[in-house]
Amino acid sequence: MSEEIQAAAPQAISVDIYDQVYNLRGTDPAHIEKLAALVDAKMRAVSATGATVDSLRVAVLAALNIADELFTTRERYAEMAGNVDRVSQSQNTLRSLSGLLDAVLEERKAG
């Protein structure tokens, strides 16, 4: 097997989320560990602030928190992308105006 194929082959990894061990497979174990740590941290935060001890309820509330963060991030991204588009349009307008100004100044210079 080539190195590229080996690197892309799923690898087994064990992660601990909310005191449960999960055996997962993926091409980037470090990334999977980071995701598992995030989910574990969210579940522990939900558990610490709530009165529920039911792990399913804790998991659902943690998922809602993560979904809220994702939704908010997507909204911010869309807003920023819109700002970038407006800046790009403004730059194009400024270039056009600069070109027109240069042309007028050249005409006056020549005339």
Residue pairs with C-beta under 8 A, 6 or more apart in sequence:
1 9
7 27
8 27
9 27
10 25
10 26
10 27
11 25
11 26
11 27
11 29
12 23
12 24
12 25
13 23
13 24
13 25
13 26
13 29
13 32
13 33
14 21
14 22
14 23
14 24
15 21
15 22
15 24
15 32
15 33
15 36
16 22
16 36
16 40
17 36
17 39
17 40
17 43
18 39
18 40
18 43
18 44
18 47
18 55
18 58
18 59
20 55
22 36
24 32
24 36
26 32
38 66
39 62
39 66
42 62
42 65
42 66
43 55
43 58
43 59
43 62
45 62
45 65
46 58
46 61
46 62
46 65
47 53
47 58
50 58
50 61
52 58
52 61
